[in-house]
Structure formats: C-alpha cells, structure tokens
Amino acid sequence: MKKQHPNIVIVNSLKSMVDALYDFIESDTDYKIIGNMSEFKKLLKLPQLNEVDMVLVDTIILDENSEDIIEKVKKNSPECKFIAISLYDDQVYLQDYLKIGFSGMVSKNKITEELIETVTQVMEGLNAFPNKN
C-alpha cells in the first residue's frame, strides 16, 4: 500500500543543492523532507531512521562503505528506497548503483524534469533508471 505522505531524507554535500531539492520536493508533492545531511554515514544516526521511506543520495559522496550503510538502513526500515543523484546520465555506473541497493537514478542535469517522476515510480515499487540512448 502506498503511503500518503512519504518521508524523504536528502544526503548531499552542497547546501545549495539540498535547499533546491527541499523547495522543489515540498512545493510540488505531498512528500515530506524529514532530514538532510552531508555525509552518508550520518544517516545511521538519524533519530527517525525507522520512518524514512526514501533517501536521495548525491553519488559524489558514495564510498566503499555505501553498500553496508544501505543494508543497515534497510534493516531498520525495510521498505526504504534509495535514489542516486548523479552528475552523469549515462549507463556507466548503473550496475554499481543496482548492486549496492539503489532503486532509481536521476541526472543532476535533468533533475527538474525527472526527479518527481523518478520518486513516484520508486515509491510505487518500480526501478527508475535512465534509458540507454
């Protein structure tokens, strides 16, 4: 069953991007931003971790511990989904994102056109990755 007002966390090192995502998501959807942080590992310390439905992650901050962090989050919140926000819109990293547990990806270059649709698809249980051109 689809949740009425899904809770989203933003993980991004650029405050300007966090602010833009926050304004964009909260003004155009019924989704609620319940947290933001600049480091992926800080997600595990979020007091409302069991309430998180989706995490939007800037791929620039991913490291060798990212898969472990995703696994730990999913233990606390099994329905939680992850969307990669990438500078690239090609297929180069697609398999890596799938392997570590992402359900979707949005290019920073197309974020205003594709973010809401990607979030909606992922919340409906679908994977949402860019098509190969």
C-alpha positions, 0 to 999 in steps of 0.5 A, a space after each residue: 500500500 502506498 503511503 500518503 505522505 512519504 518521508 524523504 531524507 536528502 544526503 548531499 554535500 552542497 547546501 545549495 543543492 539540498 535547499 533546491 531539492 527541499 523547495 522543489 520536493 515540498 512545493 510540488 508533492 505531498 512528500 515530506 523532507 524529514 532530514 538532510 545531511 552531508 555525509 552518508 554515514 550520518 544517516 545511521 544516526 538519524 533519530 527517525 531512521 525507522 520512518 524514512 521511506 526514501 533517501 536521495 543520495 548525491 553519488 559524489 559522496 558514495 564510498 566503499 562503505 555505501 553498500 553496508 550503510 544501505 543494508 543497515 538502513 534497510 534493516 531498520 526500515 525495510 521498505 526504504 528506497 534509495 535514489 542516486 543523484 548523479 552528475 552523469 546520465 549515462 549507463 556507466 555506473 548503473 550496475 554499481 548503483 543496482 548492486 549496492 541497493 539503489 532503486 532509481 537514478 536521476 541526472 543532476 542535469 535533468 533533475 527538474 524534469 525527472 526527479 518527481 517522476 523518478 520518486 513516484 515510480 520508486 515509491 510505487 515499487 518500480 526501478 527508475 533508471 535512465 534509458 540507454 540512448 
